[in-house]
Amino acid sequence: MTGTLRQAIVMTGIAAVAAGMGYALRARIGEAAWRGVAVGVVLAAVGAIAAMLLTDWAFGKERRVFFAALGAGLLGRLVLFCGALLAVALRWRDRVDATAMAVALLGLYVVFLVMEVRLAITRLRTRNG
């Protein structure tokens, strides 16, 4: 099993645990906050896995392509996250709690970013001997 596939499985597991915790707390936090947590968790996981796959694809390419893919992954997630938060805040604020969504989204973004950096460092060390 490749490191990227393993990371994607671990990220999916972390997202499932986070969503499960939100679901277990939904009686305490409310239905709208639970929906916000769920949307934030899904967006963070999908964005992280997509960016990781893009970076993995670009890893063996020339430096310019690699950094373009890395930047596209970061910028793409930023656009996705901001667009989703704006859509929730403007359109579905009565059904989805934007604050809960932002907390889940940004919290998992940090966790997943650390995992991605760790994978990249490991791959660089393996490649350089």
Buried (B, 14 or more C-beta within 10 A) or exposed (E): EEBBEEBBEEBBEBBEEBBEEBEEEBEEBEEBBBBBBBBBBBBBBBBBBBBBBBBBEBBEEEEEEBEBBBEBBBEBBEEBBEEBBEBBBEEBEEEBBBBBBBBBBBBBBEBBBEBBEEBBEEBEEEEEE
